[in-house]
């Protein structure tokens, strides 16, 4: 058993650590982004926080699409079914381009309608509209990058997407500094400059991924037109297993937007504080994201090889690991958060709200990380995406979101107290998911028809 524990830990290090590092850099530069914008003022922070909710919606739709596809990719790779790998990748990439294009069209024509969900402040809305209209085209690039990055990871190569993302994000940070503040010969473009930097860096990431995958002749790269021929059986399989993952993340992202709508009713100061807090918490949540993605790939490969018993044992071990890691990250967040919040150019009122609210978020963090690993990593790896979706979305929409609106509009509670009510969503899904993992009913071998 000790040998198997070492094997699991070594695999998690190889697969999950690069994903954690990638997300750490991404979150770190996201924090830097918010910090740079924060130097312009509270209205700008609130505007970008609201505007980015649309990208969050698309990002989670992309993540759901990628996650649904990765269920097949990881198991197909374990079964050495390379034709299936190519068909899945062409399918998810095509859908992501369609979704990204629709998102671009929406923010080009209806940006003010979206921004009015979060604020009635004219400056906030005007700033958000400018940002959305500029950044919109980057949604297409972001979707493509996520599909190709997911395909690399499913093949056991987590380093390539890590490197390309890091390079892209460093470029974004440099361009942000140059274009937001007008350093050197560059003009001072403010929020428009930040949006332009995002577009350029995401395009560069796409070009890098296409170049590397083509040069290496990666198994998921299209070789013939037949890779785009998706028959009824294929569509049905993708719909049965992959669609729930897509719907799961899409519904979750809509829920996240509804949370923001509720929090925004507390005023610009509180909404700015919340956006700052989330940019900080993302730095500590990377361990959960890394373990969720890494465990999904590892367990999917094992299931594809036909070893269900091993997948069951490892799933339970991963839950115990993430609980310990989550507690450690929560303590670290509490210790470092006051210092990080003081870096922002915000009013004393916003700073006070941010400190108290971040303490609440740190208490929630261990449970939220555990829930993500169970739902996204373990259950989906076994093709149990429908159960995963229902376990999270039902408590979210029936309990947590209604409580957020009741607390803000009727009880008039402070932000730090309202955030604690998220436990009404997190605890049930963690318990229900843990019971499901222990039962072993989540394991479904999607490659049996191929063997």
C-alpha positions in Angstrom: 0.0 0.0 0.0 2.9 2.4 0.8 4.2 1.7 -2.7 0.9 2.6 -4.2 0.7 5.8 -2.2 4.1 6.8 -3.5 2.9 6.0 -7.0 -0.1 8.2 -6.6 1.8 11.1 -5.1 4.5 10.9 -7.8 1.8 11.0 -10.6 0.0 13.9 -8.9 3.3 15.8 -8.8 4.0 15.2 -12.5 0.5 16.1 -13.7 -1.0 18.4 -11.0 2.0 20.5 -10.1 2.5 22.0 -13.6 -1.3 22.8 -13.6 -1.0 24.4 -10.2 2.0 26.5 -11.3 0.2 27.5 -14.5 -2.8 28.6 -12.5 -0.6 30.3 -9.9 1.0 32.4 -12.5 -2.4 33.0 -14.1 -3.9 34.0 -10.7 -0.8 36.0 -9.8 -0.9 38.1 -12.9 -4.7 38.4 -12.6 -4.0 39.8 -9.1 -1.4 42.1 -10.7 -4.0 43.1 -13.4 -6.5 44.1 -10.7 -3.8 45.9 -8.8 -2.8 47.9 -11.8 -6.4 48.8 -12.6 -6.9 49.5 -8.9 -4.4 52.3 -9.2 -6.9 54.1 -11.5 -9.6 54.1 -8.8 -12.5 52.2 -7.2 -14.9 52.8 -10.2 -12.4 51.1 -12.5 -12.0 48.1 -10.3 -15.8 47.7 -10.0 -16.2 48.2 -13.8 -13.6 45.5 -14.8 -14.9 43.2 -12.1 -18.4 43.5 -13.6 -17.2 43.3 -17.2 -15.1 40.2 -16.5 -18.2 38.3 -15.3 -19.1 37.8 -18.9 -15.7 36.2 -19.6 -16.2 34.1 -16.4 -19.4 32.9 -17.9 -17.7 32.0 -21.2 -14.6 30.6 -19.4 -16.7 28.2 -17.4 -18.6 27.2 -20.5 -15.2 26.5 -22.2 -14.1 24.6 -19.0 -17.2 22.5 -19.1 -16.8 21.7 -22.7 -13.1 20.9 -22.2 -13.9 18.9 -19.1 -16.5 16.9 -20.9 -14.1 16.2 -23.7 -11.3 15.4 -21.4 -13.4 12.6 -19.8 -13.1 10.8 -23.2 -9.6 12.0 -24.1 -8.0 10.7 -20.8 -9.8 7.3 -21.2 -9.1 7.1 -24.9 -5.4 7.8 -24.3 -5.4 5.0 -21.7 -6.9 2.7 -24.4 -4.6 4.1 -27.2 -7.6 5.1 -29.3 -6.0 8.0 -31.3 -8.7 8.3 -33.9 -11.2 8.9 -31.0 -8.8 11.5 -29.5 -8.7 13.5 -32.8 -12.5 13.4 -33.2 -13.1 14.6 -29.7 -10.6 17.5 -30.1 -12.0 18.7 -33.4 -15.5 18.6 -31.9 -14.7 20.6 -28.7 -12.5 23.1 -30.6 -15.2 23.8 -33.1 -17.8 24.3 -30.5 -15.5 26.6 -28.5 -14.9 28.8 -31.5 -18.7 29.1 -32.0 -19.3 30.0 -28.4 -16.4 32.5 -28.4 -17.8 34.2 -31.5 -21.3 34.4 -30.1 -19.8 36.0 -26.9 -17.9 38.5 -29.0 -21.1 39.5 -30.9 -23.0 39.9 -27.6 -20.5 42.3 -25.9 -20.1 44.2 -29.2 -23.9 45.0 -29.3 -25.2 44.8 -25.7 -22.3 45.8 -23.4 -24.2 48.5 -21.5 -27.2 46.1 -20.8 -24.8 43.6 -19.2 -22.9 46.2 -17.2 -26.2 47.6 -15.8 -26.7 44.3 -14.0 -23.8 45.3 -11.6 -24.0 49.0 -11.3 -26.1 52.1 -12.0 -23.0 54.3 -11.7 -22.5 56.0 -15.1 -18.7 55.9 -14.8 -18.7 52.2 -13.9 -20.9 51.4 -16.9 -19.0 53.6 -19.4 -15.7 52.0 -18.3 -17.1 48.5 -18.5 -18.5 49.1 -22.0 -15.2 50.3 -23.3 -13.4 47.2 -21.9 -16.0 44.7 -23.2 -16.0 46.1 -26.8 -12.2 45.9 -26.9 -11.6 42.5 -25.3 -14.5 40.6 -27.0 -12.5 39.1 -29.8 -10.2 37.5 -27.4 -13.0 35.1 -26.3 -12.4 33.1 -29.5 -8.7 32.8 -28.7 -9.4 31.8 -25.1 -11.7 29.0 -26.0 -9.3 27.5 -28.6 -6.4 27.7 -26.1 -8.4 25.9 -23.4 -9.3 23.0 -25.7 -5.7 22.5 -26.9 -4.3 22.9 -23.4 -6.8 20.3 -22.2 -5.8 17.9 -25.0 -2.1 18.2 -24.1 -2.9 17.5 -20.4 -5.0 14.4 -21.3 -2.0 13.0 -23.1 0.0 13.4 -19.9 1.8 16.5 -21.0 0.9 19.2 -18.5 4.2 21.2 -19.0 3.5 22.5 -22.6 0.3 24.3 -21.7 1.9 25.5 -18.5 4.8 27.1 -20.5 2.6 28.6 -23.2 0.2 30.1 -20.6 3.0 31.5 -18.5 4.6 33.2 -21.6 1.2 34.6 -22.6 0.5 35.9 -19.1 3.9 37.5 -18.7 3.4 39.2 -22.1 0.0 40.4 -20.8 1.5 41.8 -17.6 4.2 43.7 -19.5 1.7 45.1 -22.1 -0.6 46.0 -19.2 2.1 48.1 -17.6 3.1 49.7 -20.9 -0.4 50.4 -22.2 -2.4 51.2 -19.0 0.1 53.7 -17.6 1.8 54.8 -20.9 5.4 53.8 -19.9 8.2 54.9 -22.2 7.1 55.7 -25.8 3.7 54.0 -25.3 0.5 56.1 -24.9 -1.4 56.0 -21.6 -4.6 54.1 -22.6 -6.0 53.2 -19.2 -8.7 50.5 -19.2 -8.6 50.3 -23.0 -4.9 49.5 -22.8 -5.6 46.6 -20.4 -8.2 45.1 -22.7 -5.8 45.5 -25.8 -3.1 43.7 -23.8 -5.4 40.8 -23.1 -6.3 40.4 -26.8 -2.7 40.4 -27.9 -1.5 37.9 -25.3 -4.4 35.4 -25.9 -3.7 35.5 -29.7 0.0 34.7 -29.0 -0.9 31.8 -26.8 -3.1 30.3 -29.6 -0.2 30.6 -32.1 2.2 29.0 -29.7 -0.1 26.0 -29.1 -0.8 25.5 -32.8 2.9 25.7 -33.6 4.1 23.3 -30.9 1.3 20.7 -31.4 1.9 20.7 -35.2 5.6 20.4 -34.9 5.4 17.5 -32.5 2.6 15.8 -34.4 0.6 15.5 -31.3 -2.1 12.7 -31.3 -4.9 15.2 -31.2 -3.9 17.3 -34.2 -6.2 16.9 -37.2 -4.8 14.8 -40.0 -7.7 14.4 -42.3 -11.2 15.7 -43.0 -12.7 12.6 -41.5 -11.7 13.9 -38.0 -14.6 16.4 -38.5 -17.1 13.7 -39.3 -19.1 13.1 -36.1 -21.7 10.4 -36.6 -24.8 10.0 -34.5 -23.2 7.5 -32.1 -20.4 9.9 -31.4 -22.7 12.8 -30.9 -24.9 10.7 -28.6 -21.9 9.6 -26.5 -20.6 13.2 -26.2 -24.1 14.4 -25.3 -24.7 11.7 -22.7 -21.4 12.2 -20.8 -20.0 15.5 -22.0 -23.1 17.6 -22.1 -23.8 17.4 -18.4 -20.2 18.7 -17.7 -20.8 21.6 -20.1 -24.2 22.4 -18.6 -22.7 22.0 -15.1 -20.1 24.7 -15.7 -22.5 27.0 -17.6 -25.1 26.9 -14.9 -22.4 27.4 -12.3 -21.1 30.5 -14.1 -24.6 31.9 -14.3 -24.9 31.3 -10.6 -21.6 33.1 -10.0 -22.9 36.1 -12.0 -26.1 36.1 -9.8 -23.9 36.1 -6.7 -22.1 39.2 -8.1 -25.5 40.9 -8.9 -26.5 40.3 -5.3 -23.2 41.6 -3.9 -23.2 44.7 -6.2 -26.4 45.9 -4.5 -24.2 46.6 -1.4 -22.6 49.5 -3.3 -19.5 50.3 -5.3 -17.2 50.2 -2.3 -18.3 46.6 -1.3 -18.4 45.4 -4.9 -14.8 46.7 -5.5 -13.7 45.0 -2.2 -15.3 41.7 -3.3 -13.5 41.8 -6.7 -10.2 42.5 -5.0 -10.8 39.6 -2.5 -11.5 37.2 -5.4 -8.3 38.1 -7.2 -6.4 37.4 -4.0 -8.3 34.1 -3.2 -7.5 32.8 -6.7 -3.9 32.7 -5.7 -4.7 30.2 -2.9 -7.3 28.3 -4.9 -4.7 27.1 -7.4 -4.0 23.9 -5.4 -7.6 22.9 -5.7 -7.7 23.6 -9.5 -4.4 21.7 -10.0 -5.5 18.6 -8.0 -9.0 18.6 -9.7 -7.5 18.6 -13.2 -4.6 16.4 -12.3 -6.7 13.8 -10.5 -9.2 13.7 -13.4 -6.5 12.9 -15.9 -4.8 10.3 -13.7 -8.1 8.5 -12.8 -9.4 8.7 -16.3 -6.2 7.0 -17.7 -6.5 4.2 -15.0 -10.2 3.7 -15.9 -9.3 3.6 -19.6 -6.8 0.8 -18.8 -9.6 -1.2 -17.1 -8.5 -1.0 -13.4 -11.6 0.2 -11.6 -10.5 -1.0 -8.2 -7.4 1.1 -8.3 -9.3 4.2 -9.5 -11.7 3.7 -6.5 -8.8 3.5 -4.0 -7.0 6.5 -5.4 -10.2 8.6 -5.5 -10.6 8.2 -1.8 -6.9 9.0 -1.1 -7.1 12.2 -3.2 -10.0 13.5 -1.1 -7.9 13.1 2.1 -5.0 14.9 0.4 -7.1 17.9 -0.7 -8.6 18.4 2.8 -5.2 18.8 4.3 -3.9 21.0 1.5 -7.1 23.2 1.7 -6.7 23.8 5.5 -3.1 24.8 4.9 -4.0 27.2 2.1 -6.8 28.7 4.2 -4.4 29.5 7.1 -1.9 31.0 4.6 -4.6 33.2 3.1 -5.6 34.6 6.5 -2.0 35.5 7.4 -1.2 37.2 4.1 -4.4 38.9 3.1 -4.2 42.2 5.1 -0.8 42.9 3.5 -2.1 42.2 0.0 -5.2 44.3 0.4 -3.1 47.3 1.5 -1.4 47.3 -1.9 -4.6 48.6 -3.5 -5.4 52.3 -4.0 -8.9 52.1 -2.4 -10.8 54.0 0.3 -10.5 53.0 4.0 -14.2 51.8 3.8 -13.4 49.4 0.9 -10.3 48.2 2.6 -12.1 47.4 5.9 -14.8 45.5 3.9 -12.2 43.6 1.9 -10.2 42.4 5.0 -13.3 41.1 6.8 -14.7 39.4 3.7 -11.5 37.8 2.9 -11.4 36.2 6.3 -14.8 34.6 5.6 -13.5 33.4 2.2 -10.5 31.8 3.9 -12.8 29.8 6.2 -14.7 28.5 3.2 -11.6 27.7 1.2 -10.8 24.1 2.4 -14.4 22.9 1.9 -14.7 24.6 -1.5 -11.4 23.1 -2.7 -12.5 19.6 -1.6 -15.8 20.0 -3.4 -14.1 21.0 -6.6 -11.8 18.1 -6.6 -14.7 15.6 -5.9 -17.0 17.1 -8.6 -14.6 18.1 -11.3 -11.7 15.8 -10.8 -13.0 12.5 -9.4 -16.6 12.1 -10.5 -16.1 13.4 -14.0 -13.1 11.2 -14.6 -15.4 8.2 -14.3 -18.0 9.7 -16.6 -20.4 10.5 -13.7 -20.9 14.1 -14.9 -24.7 14.1 -14.6 -24.5 13.2 -10.9 -21.7 15.8 -10.4 -23.9 18.5 -12.0 -27.0 17.8 -10.0 -25.0 17.6 -6.7 -23.6 21.1 -7.1 -26.3 23.0 -9.0 -29.3 22.0 -6.9 -28.0 23.3 -3.6 -26.5 26.4 -5.4 -29.8 27.5 -6.9 -32.2 26.3 -4.2 -30.2 27.4 -1.2 -27.1 29.6 -1.6 -28.2 32.0 -4.3 -31.6 32.8 -2.8 -29.9 33.3 0.6 -27.4 35.8 -1.0 -30.3 37.9 -2.3 -32.3 37.7 0.9 -29.2 38.7 2.9 -28.4 41.7 0.7 -31.8 43.1 -0.1 -33.9 42.3 3.0 -31.6 41.5 5.9 -28.9 44.1 4.8 -26.0 42.0 6.2 -22.4 42.9 5.7 -20.4 41.2 2.9 -18.4 39.1 5.3 -21.5 37.6 6.8 -23.2 37.0 3.5 -20.3 35.1 2.1 -20.5 32.5 4.9 -23.9 31.5 3.6 -22.1 29.9 0.6 -21.5 27.0 2.9 -25.2 26.1 2.3 -24.0 25.1 -1.2 -20.5 23.8 -0.5 -21.1 21.5 2.5 -24.0 19.5 0.9 -22.2 18.9 -2.4 -19.0 17.9 -0.5 -20.9 15.3 1.6 -23.0 14.0 -1.3 -20.0 13.8 -3.5 -17.9 12.0 -0.9 -20.6 9.4 -0.4 -20.7 8.9 -4.2 -17.0 8.4 -4.5 -17.0 5.8 -1.6 -19.8 3.9 -3.3 -17.8 3.3 -6.5 -20.9 3.9 -8.7 -19.2 6.9 -10.4 -16.8 4.7 -12.4 -17.9 4.1 -15.9 -15.5 2.8 -18.6 -16.3 4.8 -21.7 -13.8 2.8 -23.8 -15.4 -0.7 -23.5 -16.9 -0.4 -26.9 -13.4 0.2 -28.3 -11.8 -2.9 -26.8 
